[in-house]
Amino acid sequence: MEIIIGKTAGFCYGVKRAVEGAERELQENNKNIYCLGEIVHNKQVVNELKEKGIKFVENIDEANNKTIITKIIINKIIINH
């Protein structure tokens, strides 16, 4: 059986942008990067990001006033509360 993968197969634009943004933030900041909930619905990607250092939290209070990434990254958001 031959399997042909389409030229456009892969992440959608939004997922690609979110993952690239998270990885860029890791490179620039290197620590204390938190994500409120899972950034994408893909356990492999989430686990890879965890291994790279992103901390996933379900409650914003767990982030301790550090950089927060949400599922839709428009800009880096820093919340002080």
Buried (B, 14 or more C-beta within 10 A) or exposed (E): EEEEEEEEEEBEEEBEBBBEBBBEBBEEEEEEBBBBEBBBEEEEBBEEBEEEEBBBBEEBEEBEEBBBBEBEBEEBEEEEE
